[in-house]
Amino acid sequence: MSKGYDKDFKLYAVKMVVKDGKLVDELARELVLVHQTLHKWVGKYKEDQGDSFVGSGNLIPSDKEEYEKNK
């Protein structure tokens, strides 16, 4: 079973890599994360920026607008 992490934790970890220049492997060890997980979070953040990590079952704002139009 995988452990769930909230949006704030993910953003904290990602920003330490993206803005503070921490190495993914090093930070993953410090935070007791699998480094592939942190790599995935960083990629998702770079793709979506502010819309990253909306949570299970939720849509990012642009997808939500499209969904509402086609309803």
N, CA, C, O and CB atoms as a CASP TS submission, in Angstrom:
PFRMAT TS
TARGET T0000
AUTHOR 0000-0000-0000
METHOD Language model
MODEL 1
PARENT N/A
ATOM      1  N   MET     1       0.846  -1.179   0.000  1.00  0.00           N
ATOM      2  CA  MET     1       0.000   0.000   0.000  1.00  0.00           C
ATOM      3  C   MET     1       0.893   1.244   0.000  1.00  0.00           C
ATOM      4  O   MET     1       1.857   1.326   0.761  1.00  0.00           O
ATOM      5  CB  MET     1      -0.964  -0.003   1.227  1.00  0.00           C
ATOM      6  N   SER     2       0.569   2.188  -0.843  1.00  0.00           N
ATOM      7  CA  SER     2       1.392   3.388  -0.929  1.00  0.00           C
ATOM      8  C   SER     2       0.921   4.439   0.076  1.00  0.00           C
ATOM      9  O   SER     2      -0.253   4.497   0.444  1.00  0.00           O
ATOM     10  CB  SER     2       1.359   3.960  -2.356  1.00  0.00           C
ATOM     11  N   LYS     3       1.855   5.247   0.495  1.00  0.00           N
ATOM     12  CA  LYS     3       1.545   6.313   1.446  1.00  0.00           C
ATOM     13  C   LYS     3       1.090   7.540   0.670  1.00  0.00           C
ATOM     14  O   LYS     3       1.675   7.876  -0.359  1.00  0.00           O
ATOM     15  CB  LYS     3       2.778   6.647   2.345  1.00  0.00           C
ATOM     16  N   GLY     4       0.064   8.204   1.148  1.00  0.00           N
ATOM     17  CA  GLY     4      -0.410   9.418   0.494  1.00  0.00           C
ATOM     18  C   GLY     4       0.247  10.655   1.090  1.00  0.00           C
ATOM     19  O   GLY     4       0.463  10.730   2.300  1.00  0.00           O
ATOM     20  N   TYR     5       0.558  11.604   0.255  1.00  0.00           N
ATOM     21  CA  TYR     5       1.165  12.863   0.696  1.00  0.00           C
ATOM     22  C   TYR     5       0.257  13.999   0.277  1.00  0.00           C
ATOM     23  O   TYR     5      -0.290  13.980  -0.825  1.00  0.00           O
ATOM     24  CB  TYR     5       2.600  13.049   0.103  1.00  0.00           C
ATOM     25  N   ASP     6       0.086  14.989   1.140  1.00  0.00           N
ATOM     26  CA  ASP     6      -0.789  16.100   0.788  1.00  0.00           C
ATOM     27  C   ASP     6      -0.074  17.091  -0.145  1.00  0.00           C
ATOM     28  O   ASP     6       1.143  17.054  -0.323  1.00  0.00           O
ATOM     29  CB  ASP     6      -1.271  16.817   2.060  1.00  0.00           C
ATOM     30  N   LYS     7      -0.877  17.960  -0.720  1.00  0.00           N
ATOM     31  CA  LYS     7      -0.386  18.926  -1.696  1.00  0.00           C
ATOM     32  C   LYS     7       0.717  19.801  -1.116  1.00  0.00           C
ATOM     33  O   LYS     7       1.714  20.062  -1.788  1.00  0.00           O
ATOM     34  CB  LYS     7      -1.528  19.796  -2.194  1.00  0.00           C
ATOM     35  N   ASP     8       0.554  20.253   0.112  1.00  0.00           N
ATOM     36  CA  ASP     8       1.556  21.136   0.725  1.00  0.00           C
ATOM     37  C   ASP     8       2.918  20.453   0.850  1.00  0.00           C
ATOM     38  O   ASP     8       3.952  21.069   0.593  1.00  0.00           O
ATOM     39  CB  ASP     8       1.080  21.594   2.104  1.00  0.00           C
ATOM     40  N   PHE     9       2.914  19.191   1.242  1.00  0.00           N
ATOM     41  CA  PHE     9       4.167  18.455   1.369  1.00  0.00           C
ATOM     42  C   PHE     9       4.838  18.300   0.009  1.00  0.00           C
ATOM     43  O   PHE     9       6.046  18.494  -0.124  1.00  0.00           O
ATOM     44  CB  PHE     9       3.921  17.077   2.001  1.00  0.00           C
ATOM     45  N   LYS    10       4.043  17.948  -0.999  1.00  0.00           N
ATOM     46  CA  LYS    10       4.592  17.771  -2.344  1.00  0.00           C
ATOM     47  C   LYS    10       5.194  19.081  -2.859  1.00  0.00           C
ATOM     48  O   LYS    10       6.294  19.088  -3.411  1.00  0.00           O
ATOM     49  CB  LYS    10       3.499  17.268  -3.310  1.00  0.00           C
ATOM     50  N   LEU    11       4.468  20.188  -2.676  1.00  0.00           N
ATOM     51  CA  LEU    11       4.967  21.480  -3.132  1.00  0.00           C
ATOM     52  C   LEU    11       6.231  21.884  -2.384  1.00  0.00           C
ATOM     53  O   LEU    11       7.152  22.440  -2.982  1.00  0.00           O
ATOM     54  CB  LEU    11       3.897  22.550  -2.962  1.00  0.00           C
ATOM     55  N   TYR    12       6.285  21.610  -1.084  1.00  0.00           N
ATOM     56  CA  TYR    12       7.472  21.896  -0.286  1.00  0.00           C
ATOM     57  C   TYR    12       8.671  21.146  -0.855  1.00  0.00           C
ATOM     58  O   TYR    12       9.730  21.735  -1.072  1.00  0.00           O
ATOM     59  CB  TYR    12       7.244  21.512   1.193  1.00  0.00           C
ATOM     60  N   ALA    13       8.507  19.853  -1.097  1.00  0.00           N
ATOM     61  CA  ALA    13       9.606  19.036  -1.614  1.00  0.00           C
ATOM     62  C   ALA    13      10.034  19.490  -3.007  1.00  0.00           C
ATOM     63  O   ALA    13      11.226  19.619  -3.288  1.00  0.00           O
ATOM     64  CB  ALA    13       9.198  17.563  -1.649  1.00  0.00           C
ATOM     65  N   VAL    14       9.067  19.727  -3.863  1.00  0.00           N
ATOM     66  CA  VAL    14       9.368  20.133  -5.241  1.00  0.00           C
ATOM     67  C   VAL    14      10.077  21.484  -5.267  1.00  0.00           C
ATOM     68  O   VAL    14      11.042  21.659  -6.011  1.00  0.00           O
ATOM     69  CB  VAL    14       8.078  20.197  -6.080  1.00  0.00           C
ATOM     70  N   LYS    15       9.621  22.419  -4.484  1.00  0.00           N
ATOM     71  CA  LYS    15      10.241  23.748  -4.477  1.00  0.00           C
ATOM     72  C   LYS    15      11.667  23.700  -3.931  1.00  0.00           C
ATOM     73  O   LYS    15      12.506  24.511  -4.324  1.00  0.00           O
ATOM     74  CB  LYS    15       9.399  24.720  -3.646  1.00  0.00           C
ATOM     75  N   MET    16      11.946  22.762  -3.033  1.00  0.00           N
ATOM     76  CA  MET    16      13.315  22.608  -2.551  1.00  0.00           C
ATOM     77  C   MET    16      14.236  22.164  -3.691  1.00  0.00           C
ATOM     78  O   MET    16      15.418  22.508  -3.708  1.00  0.00           O
ATOM     79  CB  MET    16      13.368  21.592  -1.390  1.00  0.00           C
ATOM     80  N   VAL    17      13.697  21.412  -4.626  1.00  0.00           N
ATOM     81  CA  VAL    17      14.476  20.971  -5.782  1.00  0.00           C
ATOM     82  C   VAL    17      14.547  22.087  -6.820  1.00  0.00           C
ATOM     83  O   VAL    17      15.632  22.463  -7.265  1.00  0.00           O
ATOM     84  CB  VAL    17      13.862  19.694  -6.401  1.00  0.00           C
ATOM     85  N   VAL    18      13.391  22.609  -7.199  1.00  0.00           N
ATOM     86  CA  VAL    18      13.312  23.571  -8.299  1.00  0.00           C
ATOM     87  C   VAL    18      13.897  24.932  -7.936  1.00  0.00           C
ATOM     88  O   VAL    18      14.664  25.503  -8.712  1.00  0.00           O
ATOM     89  CB  VAL    18      11.874  23.739  -8.729  1.00  0.00           C
ATOM     90  N   LYS    19      13.548  25.447  -6.784  1.00  0.00           N
ATOM     91  CA  LYS    19      13.961  26.807  -6.424  1.00  0.00           C
ATOM     92  C   LYS    19      15.234  26.862  -5.584  1.00  0.00           C
ATOM     93  O   LYS    19      16.031  27.791  -5.717  1.00  0.00           O
ATOM     94  CB  LYS    19      12.855  27.484  -5.678  1.00  0.00           C
ATOM     95  N   ASP    20      15.422  25.859  -4.716  1.00  0.00           N
ATOM     96  CA  ASP    20      16.581  25.883  -3.825  1.00  0.00           C
ATOM     97  C   ASP    20      17.761  25.075  -4.367  1.00  0.00           C
ATOM     98  O   ASP    20      18.861  25.133  -3.817  1.00  0.00           O
ATOM     99  CB  ASP    20      16.190  25.354  -2.464  1.00  0.00           C
ATOM    100  N   GLY    21      17.534  24.327  -5.441  1.00  0.00           N
ATOM    101  CA  GLY    21      18.619  23.596  -6.081  1.00  0.00           C
ATOM    102  C   GLY    21      19.057  22.314  -5.381  1.00  0.00           C
ATOM    103  O   GLY    21      20.151  21.810  -5.635  1.00  0.00           O
ATOM    104  N   LYS    22      18.209  21.786  -4.503  1.00  0.00           N
ATOM    105  CA  LYS    22      18.539  20.517  -3.844  1.00  0.00           C
ATOM    106  C   LYS    22      18.548  19.396  -4.885  1.00  0.00           C
ATOM    107  O   LYS    22      17.786  19.430  -5.852  1.00  0.00           O
ATOM    108  CB  LYS    22      17.521  20.198  -2.699  1.00  0.00           C
ATOM    109  N   LEU    23      19.405  18.416  -4.680  1.00  0.00           N
ATOM    110  CA  LEU    23      19.434  17.244  -5.550  1.00  0.00           C
ATOM    111  C   LEU    23      18.284  16.312  -5.184  1.00  0.00           C
ATOM    112  O   LEU    23      18.018  16.077  -4.006  1.00  0.00           O
ATOM    113  CB  LEU    23      20.794  16.506  -5.440  1.00  0.00           C
ATOM    114  N   VAL    24      17.607  15.785  -6.194  1.00  0.00           N
ATOM    115  CA  VAL    24      16.445  14.940  -5.968  1.00  0.00           C
ATOM    116  C   VAL    24      16.806  13.727  -5.105  1.00  0.00           C
ATOM    117  O   VAL    24      16.110  13.429  -4.134  1.00  0.00           O
ATOM    118  CB  VAL    24      15.855  14.485  -7.305  1.00  0.00           C
ATOM    119  N   ASP    25      17.873  13.038  -5.450  1.00  0.00           N
ATOM    120  CA  ASP    25      18.242  11.835  -4.703  1.00  0.00           C
ATOM    121  C   ASP    25      18.556  12.152  -3.245  1.00  0.00           C
ATOM    122  O   ASP    25      18.162  11.411  -2.345  1.00  0.00           O
ATOM    123  CB  ASP    25      19.443  11.158  -5.355  1.00  0.00           C
ATOM    124  N   GLU    26      19.255  13.239  -3.021  1.00  0.00           N
ATOM    125  CA  GLU    26      19.618  13.655  -1.658  1.00  0.00           C
ATOM    126  C   GLU    26      18.377  14.010  -0.844  1.00  0.00           C
ATOM    127  O   GLU    26      18.217  13.560   0.290  1.00  0.00           O
ATOM    128  CB  GLU    26      20.582  14.856  -1.700  1.00  0.00           C
ATOM    129  N   LEU    27      17.505  14.820  -1.433  1.00  0.00           N
ATOM    130  CA  LEU    27      16.290  15.243  -0.735  1.00  0.00           C
ATOM    131  C   LEU    27      15.362  14.058  -0.484  1.00  0.00           C
ATOM    132  O   LEU    27      14.741  13.964   0.574  1.00  0.00           O
ATOM    133  CB  LEU    27      15.559  16.323  -1.543  1.00  0.00           C
ATOM    134  N   ALA    28      15.269  13.164  -1.451  1.00  0.00           N
ATOM    135  CA  ALA    28      14.426  11.983  -1.268  1.00  0.00           C
ATOM    136  C   ALA    28      14.888  11.175  -0.060  1.00  0.00           C
ATOM    137  O   ALA    28      14.064  10.696   0.719  1.00  0.00           O
ATOM    138  CB  ALA    28      14.443  11.105  -2.531  1.00  0.00           C
ATOM    139  N   ARG    29      16.191  11.023   0.097  1.00  0.00           N
ATOM    140  CA  ARG    29      16.716  10.307   1.274  1.00  0.00           C
ATOM    141  C   ARG    29      16.354  11.055   2.560  1.00  0.00           C
ATOM    142  O   ARG    29      15.941  10.442   3.545  1.00  0.00           O
ATOM    143  CB  ARG    29      18.259  10.138   1.168  1.00  0.00           C
ATOM    144  N   GLU    30      16.512  12.377   2.545  1.00  0.00           N
ATOM    145  CA  GLU    30      16.197  13.175   3.740  1.00  0.00           C
ATOM    146  C   GLU    30      14.730  13.079   4.132  1.00  0.00           C
ATOM    147  O   GLU    30      14.396  13.027   5.316  1.00  0.00           O
ATOM    148  CB  GLU    30      16.562  14.628   3.508  1.00  0.00           C
ATOM    149  N   LEU    31      13.862  13.057   3.133  1.00  0.00           N
ATOM    150  CA  LEU    31      12.419  13.034   3.396  1.00  0.00           C
ATOM    151  C   LEU    31      11.846  11.617   3.440  1.00  0.00           C
ATOM    152  O   LEU    31      10.639  11.429   3.596  1.00  0.00           O
ATOM    153  CB  LEU    31      11.693  13.838   2.336  1.00  0.00           C
ATOM    154  N   VAL    32      12.713  10.641   3.302  1.00  0.00           N
ATOM    155  CA  VAL    32      12.328   9.224   3.288  1.00  0.00           C
ATOM    156  C   VAL    32      11.286   8.965   2.198  1.00  0.00           C
ATOM    157  O   VAL    32      10.204   8.434   2.449  1.00  0.00           O
ATOM    158  CB  VAL    32      11.775   8.795   4.671  1.00  0.00           C
ATOM    159  N   LEU    33      11.653   9.357   0.992  1.00  0.00           N
ATOM    160  CA  LEU    33      10.828   9.146  -0.196  1.00  0.00           C
ATOM    161  C   LEU    33      11.597   8.275  -1.191  1.00  0.00           C
ATOM    162  O   LEU    33      12.827   8.239  -1.176  1.00  0.00           O
ATOM    163  CB  LEU    33      10.424  10.508  -0.847  1.00  0.00           C
ATOM    164  N   VAL    34      10.876   7.592  -2.031  1.00  0.00           N
ATOM    165  CA  VAL    34      11.493   6.911  -3.153  1.00  0.00           C
ATOM    166  C   VAL    34      11.863   8.000  -4.162  1.00  0.00           C
ATOM    167  O   VAL    34      11.025   8.836  -4.500  1.00  0.00           O
ATOM    168  CB  VAL    34      10.532   5.815  -3.782  1.00  0.00           C
ATOM    169  N   HIS    35      13.109   7.998  -4.647  1.00  0.00           N
ATOM    170  CA  HIS    35      13.548   9.106  -5.505  1.00  0.00           C
ATOM    171  C   HIS    35      12.732   9.209  -6.781  1.00  0.00           C
ATOM    172  O   HIS    35      12.572  10.306  -7.316  1.00  0.00           O
ATOM    173  CB  HIS    35      15.011   8.946  -5.855  1.00  0.00           C
ATOM    174  N   GLN    36      12.207   8.087  -7.287  1.00  0.00           N
ATOM    175  CA  GLN    36      11.368   8.149  -8.492  1.00  0.00           C
ATOM    176  C   GLN    36      10.090   8.933  -8.224  1.00  0.00           C
ATOM    177  O   GLN    36       9.583   9.619  -9.110  1.00  0.00           O
ATOM    178  CB  GLN    36      11.023   6.734  -8.985  1.00  0.00           C
ATOM    179  N   THR    37       9.575   8.833  -7.017  1.00  0.00           N
ATOM    180  CA  THR    37       8.365   9.571  -6.648  1.00  0.00           C
ATOM    181  C   THR    37       8.631  11.072  -6.701  1.00  0.00           C
ATOM    182  O   THR    37       7.836  11.834  -7.252  1.00  0.00           O
ATOM    183  CB  THR    37       7.881   9.158  -5.236  1.00  0.00           C
ATOM    184  N   LEU    38       9.748  11.485  -6.128  1.00  0.00           N
ATOM    185  CA  LEU    38      10.090  12.910  -6.138  1.00  0.00           C
ATOM    186  C   LEU    38      10.366  13.395  -7.556  1.00  0.00           C
ATOM    187  O   LEU    38       9.981  14.509  -7.912  1.00  0.00           O
ATOM    188  CB  LEU    38      11.309  13.177  -5.245  1.00  0.00           C
ATOM    189  N   HIS    39      11.028  12.576  -8.367  1.00  0.00           N
ATOM    190  CA  HIS    39      11.249  12.929  -9.779  1.00  0.00           C
ATOM    191  C   HIS    39       9.908  13.158 -10.477  1.00  0.00           C
ATOM    192  O   HIS    39       9.751  14.110 -11.242  1.00  0.00           O
ATOM    193  CB  HIS    39      12.054  11.811 -10.509  1.00  0.00           C
ATOM    194  N   LYS    40       8.944  12.277 -10.206  1.00  0.00           N
ATOM    195  CA  LYS    40       7.619  12.386 -10.824  1.00  0.00           C
ATOM    196  C   LYS    40       6.934  13.678 -10.388  1.00  0.00           C
ATOM    197  O   LYS    40       6.336  14.373 -11.210  1.00  0.00           O
ATOM    198  CB  LYS    40       6.744  11.166 -10.457  1.00  0.00           C
ATOM    199  N   TRP    41       7.020  14.005  -9.089  1.00  0.00           N
ATOM    200  CA  TRP    41       6.415  15.242  -8.581  1.00  0.00           C
ATOM    201  C   TRP    41       7.037  16.467  -9.238  1.00  0.00           C
ATOM    202  O   TRP    41       6.328  17.404  -9.602  1.00  0.00           O
ATOM    203  CB  TRP    41       6.572  15.330  -7.057  1.00  0.00           C
ATOM    204  N   VAL    42       8.361  16.463  -9.390  1.00  0.00           N
ATOM    205  CA  VAL    42       9.057  17.602 -10.015  1.00  0.00           C
ATOM    206  C   VAL    42       8.595  17.748 -11.460  1.00  0.00           C
ATOM    207  O   VAL    42       8.334  18.862 -11.916  1.00  0.00           O
ATOM    208  CB  VAL    42      10.608  17.415  -9.955  1.00  0.00           C
ATOM    209  N   GLY    43       8.491  16.648 -12.175  1.00  0.00           N
ATOM    210  CA  GLY    43       8.013  16.698 -13.560  1.00  0.00           C
ATOM    211  C   GLY    43       6.607  17.234 -13.660  1.00  0.00           C
ATOM    212  O   GLY    43       6.309  18.057 -14.526  1.00  0.00           O
ATOM    213  N   LYS    44       5.738  16.772 -12.777  1.00  0.00           N
ATOM    214  CA  LYS    44       4.341  17.234 -12.761  1.00  0.00           C
ATOM    215  C   LYS    44       4.275  18.730 -12.454  1.00  0.00           C
ATOM    216  O   LYS    44       3.501  19.462 -13.071  1.00  0.00           O
ATOM    217  CB  LYS    44       3.515  16.439 -11.718  1.00  0.00           C
ATOM    218  N   TYR    45       5.082  19.175 -11.506  1.00  0.00           N
ATOM    219  CA  TYR    45       5.115  20.597 -11.156  1.00  0.00           C
ATOM    220  C   TYR    45       5.580  21.443 -12.335  1.00  0.00           C
ATOM    221  O   TYR    45       4.993  22.487 -12.622  1.00  0.00           O
ATOM    222  CB  TYR    45       6.032  20.830  -9.950  1.00  0.00           C
ATOM    223  N   LYS    46       6.622  21.002 -13.013  1.00  0.00           N
ATOM    224  CA  LYS    46       7.139  21.762 -14.154  1.00  0.00           C
ATOM    225  C   LYS    46       6.124  21.818 -15.280  1.00  0.00           C
ATOM    226  O   LYS    46       6.083  22.791 -16.033  1.00  0.00           O
ATOM    227  CB  LYS    46       8.442  21.151 -14.659  1.00  0.00           C
ATOM    228  N   GLU    47       5.310  20.787 -15.399  1.00  0.00           N
ATOM    229  CA  GLU    47       4.267  20.743 -16.423  1.00  0.00           C
ATOM    230  C   GLU    47       3.119  21.694 -16.106  1.00  0.00           C
ATOM    231  O   GLU    47       2.678  22.457 -16.965  1.00  0.00           O
ATOM    232  CB  GLU    47       3.736  19.326 -16.568  1.00  0.00           C
ATOM    233  N   ASP    48       2.638  21.642 -14.866  1.00  0.00           N
ATOM    234  CA  ASP    48       1.391  22.310 -14.490  1.00  0.00           C
ATOM    235  C   ASP    48       1.538  23.520 -13.578  1.00  0.00           C
ATOM    236  O   ASP    48       0.575  24.267 -13.401  1.00  0.00           O
ATOM    237  CB  ASP    48       0.514  21.341 -13.833  1.00  0.00           C
ATOM    238  N   GLN    49       2.704  23.734 -12.998  1.00  0.00           N
ATOM    239  CA  GLN    49       2.967  24.825 -12.052  1.00  0.00           C
ATOM    240  C   GLN    49       1.897  24.905 -10.976  1.00  0.00           C
ATOM    241  O   GLN    49       1.792  23.987 -10.161  1.00  0.00           O
ATOM    242  CB  GLN    49       3.054  26.155 -12.790  1.00  0.00           C
ATOM    243  N   GLY    50       1.119  25.939 -10.941  1.00  0.00           N
ATOM    244  CA  GLY    50       0.156  26.171  -9.862  1.00  0.00           C
ATOM    245  C   GLY    50      -0.976  25.172  -9.807  1.00  0.00           C
ATOM    246  O   GLY    50      -1.634  25.045  -8.774  1.00  0.00           O
ATOM    247  N   ASP    51      -1.218  24.461 -10.895  1.00  0.00           N
ATOM    248  CA  ASP    51      -2.308  23.496 -10.921  1.00  0.00           C
ATOM    249  C   ASP    51      -1.844  22.089 -10.572  1.00  0.00           C
ATOM    250  O   ASP    51      -2.599  21.134 -10.752  1.00  0.00           O
ATOM    251  CB  ASP    51      -2.961  23.494 -12.280  1.00  0.00           C
ATOM    252  N   SER    52      -0.636  21.944 -10.085  1.00  0.00           N
ATOM    253  CA  SER    52      -0.116  20.630  -9.727  1.00  0.00           C
ATOM    254  C   SER    52      -0.791  20.093  -8.477  1.00  0.00           C
ATOM    255  O   SER    52      -1.187  20.845  -7.586  1.00  0.00           O
ATOM    256  CB  SER    52       1.389  20.694  -9.519  1.00  0.00           C
ATOM    257  N   PHE    53      -0.912  18.782  -8.435  1.00  0.00           N
ATOM    258  CA  PHE    53      -1.360  18.076  -7.234  1.00  0.00           C
ATOM    259  C   PHE    53      -2.752  18.494  -6.776  1.00  0.00           C
ATOM    260  O   PHE    53      -2.947  18.842  -5.611  1.00  0.00           O
ATOM    261  CB  PHE    53      -0.382  18.303  -6.119  1.00  0.00           C
ATOM    262  N   VAL    54      -3.719  18.461  -7.690  1.00  0.00           N
ATOM    263  CA  VAL    54      -5.084  18.861  -7.344  1.00  0.00           C
ATOM    264  C   VAL    54      -5.806  17.819  -6.505  1.00  0.00           C
ATOM    265  O   VAL    54      -6.843  18.118  -5.911  1.00  0.00           O
ATOM    266  CB  VAL    54      -5.875  19.129  -8.599  1.00  0.00           C
ATOM    267  N   GLY    55      -5.288  16.624  -6.445  1.00  0.00           N
ATOM    268  CA  GLY    55      -5.894  15.578  -5.622  1.00  0.00           C
ATOM    269  C   GLY    55      -6.701  14.596  -6.447  1.00  0.00           C
ATOM    270  O   GLY    55      -7.173  14.903  -7.542  1.00  0.00           O
ATOM    271  N   SER    56      -6.840  13.438  -5.903  1.00  0.00           N
ATOM    272  CA  SER    56      -7.543  12.352  -6.571  1.00  0.00           C
ATOM    273  C   SER    56      -8.994  12.729  -6.845  1.00  0.00           C
ATOM    274  O   SER    56      -9.706  13.192  -5.953  1.00  0.00           O
ATOM    275  CB  SER    56      -7.478  11.078  -5.731  1.00  0.00           C
ATOM    276  N   GLY    57      -9.421  12.527  -8.083  1.00  0.00           N
ATOM    277  CA  GLY    57     -10.808  12.792  -8.449  1.00  0.00           C
ATOM    278  C   GLY    57     -11.108  14.238  -8.779  1.00  0.00           C
ATOM    279  O   GLY    57     -12.240  14.553  -9.146  1.00  0.00           O
ATOM    280  N   ASN    58     -10.142  15.125  -8.664  1.00  0.00           N
ATOM    281  CA  ASN    58     -10.346  16.535  -8.974  1.00  0.00           C
ATOM    282  C   ASN    58      -9.712  16.872 -10.314  1.00  0.00           C
ATOM    283  O   ASN    58      -8.745  16.235 -10.733  1.00  0.00           O
ATOM    284  CB  ASN    58      -9.764  17.428  -7.863  1.00  0.00           C
ATOM    285  N   LEU    59     -10.253  17.860 -10.969  1.00  0.00           N
ATOM    286  CA  LEU    59      -9.738  18.301 -12.260  1.00  0.00           C
ATOM    287  C   LEU    59      -8.959  19.596 -12.097  1.00  0.00           C
ATOM    288  O   LEU    59      -9.275  20.426 -11.245  1.00  0.00           O
ATOM    289  CB  LEU    59     -10.882  18.486 -13.269  1.00  0.00           C
ATOM    290  N   ILE    60      -7.920  19.756 -12.943  1.00  0.00           N
ATOM    291  CA  ILE    60      -7.245  21.051 -12.965  1.00  0.00           C
ATOM    292  C   ILE    60      -8.214  22.059 -13.556  1.00  0.00           C
ATOM    293  O   ILE    60      -9.094  21.674 -14.326  1.00  0.00           O
ATOM    294  CB  ILE    60      -5.905  20.997 -13.784  1.00  0.00           C
ATOM    295  N   PRO    61      -8.082  23.335 -13.224  1.00  0.00           N
ATOM    296  CA  PRO    61      -9.062  24.341 -13.667  1.00  0.00           C
ATOM    297  C   PRO    61      -9.358  24.331 -15.168  1.00  0.00           C
ATOM    298  O   PRO    61     -10.520  24.453 -15.557  1.00  0.00           O
ATOM    299  CB  PRO    61      -8.576  25.700 -13.286  1.00  0.00           C
ATOM    300  N   SER    62      -8.351  24.189 -16.011  1.00  0.00           N
ATOM    301  CA  SER    62      -8.610  24.204 -17.460  1.00  0.00           C
ATOM    302  C   SER    62      -9.439  22.991 -17.885  1.00  0.00           C
ATOM    303  O   SER    62     -10.307  23.117 -18.749  1.00  0.00           O
ATOM    304  CB  SER    62      -7.281  24.232 -18.243  1.00  0.00           C
ATOM    305  N   ASP    63      -9.191  21.831 -17.300  1.00  0.00           N
ATOM    306  CA  ASP    63      -9.987  20.645 -17.621  1.00  0.00           C
ATOM    307  C   ASP    63     -11.402  20.778 -17.070  1.00  0.00           C
ATOM    308  O   ASP    63     -12.359  20.315 -17.689  1.00  0.00           O
ATOM    309  CB  ASP    63      -9.318  19.379 -17.061  1.00  0.00           C
ATOM    310  N   LYS    64     -11.531  21.407 -15.913  1.00  0.00           N
ATOM    311  CA  LYS    64     -12.843  21.598 -15.303  1.00  0.00           C
ATOM    312  C   LYS    64     -13.709  22.499 -16.192  1.00  0.00           C
ATOM    313  O   LYS    64     -14.895  22.231 -16.384  1.00  0.00           O
ATOM    314  CB  LYS    64     -12.700  22.207 -13.884  1.00  0.00           C
ATOM    315  N   GLU    65     -13.112  23.563 -16.730  1.00  0.00           N
ATOM    316  CA  GLU    65     -13.851  24.462 -17.632  1.00  0.00           C
ATOM    317  C   GLU    65     -14.341  23.695 -18.859  1.00  0.00           C
ATOM    318  O   GLU    65     -15.492  23.843 -19.271  1.00  0.00           O
ATOM    319  CB  GLU    65     -12.959  25.657 -18.069  1.00  0.00           C
ATOM    320  N   GLU    66     -13.468  22.879 -19.436  1.00  0.00           N
ATOM    321  CA  GLU    66     -13.821  22.079 -20.617  1.00  0.00           C
ATOM    322  C   GLU    66     -14.949  21.100 -20.286  1.00  0.00           C
ATOM    323  O   GLU    66     -15.880  20.920 -21.072  1.00  0.00           O
ATOM    324  CB  GLU    66     -12.583  21.309 -21.142  1.00  0.00           C
ATOM    325  N   TYR    67     -14.854  20.477 -19.124  1.00  0.00           N
ATOM    326  CA  TYR    67     -15.882  19.539 -18.667  1.00  0.00           C
ATOM    327  C   TYR    67     -17.231  20.244 -18.530  1.00  0.00           C
ATOM    328  O   TYR    67     -18.257  19.728 -18.975  1.00  0.00           O
ATOM    329  CB  TYR    67     -15.475  18.904 -17.322  1.00  0.00           C
ATOM    330  N   GLU    68     -17.222  21.423 -17.913  1.00  0.00           N
ATOM    331  CA  GLU    68     -18.458  22.184 -17.706  1.00  0.00           C
ATOM    332  C   GLU    68     -19.096  22.590 -19.038  1.00  0.00           C
ATOM    333  O   GLU    68     -20.319  22.572 -19.179  1.00  0.00           O
ATOM    334  CB  GLU    68     -18.175  23.434 -16.860  1.00  0.00           C
ATOM    335  N   LYS    69     -18.253  22.957 -20.017  1.00  0.00           N
ATOM    336  CA  LYS    69     -18.773  23.367 -21.332  1.00  0.00           C
ATOM    337  C   LYS    69     -19.444  22.200 -22.037  1.00  0.00           C
ATOM    338  O   LYS    69     -20.449  22.387 -22.723  1.00  0.00           O
ATOM    339  CB  LYS    69     -17.643  23.930 -22.210  1.00  0.00           C
ATOM    340  N   ASN    70     -18.907  21.009 -21.880  1.00  0.00           N
ATOM    341  CA  ASN    70     -19.405  19.836 -22.599  1.00  0.00           C
ATOM    342  C   ASN    70     -20.466  19.049 -21.834  1.00  0.00           C
ATOM    343  O   ASN    70     -20.890  17.985 -22.285  1.00  0.00           O
ATOM    344  CB  ASN    70     -18.262  18.929 -22.925  1.00  0.00           C
ATOM    345  N   LYS    71     -20.885  19.542 -20.721  1.00  0.00           N
ATOM    346  CA  LYS    71     -21.875  18.882 -19.892  1.00  0.00           C
ATOM    347  C   LYS    71     -23.240  18.909 -20.503  1.00  0.00           C
ATOM    348  O   LYS    71     -24.189  18.389 -19.916  1.00  0.00           O
ATOM    349  CB  LYS    71     -21.922  19.506 -18.550  1.00  0.00           C
TER
END
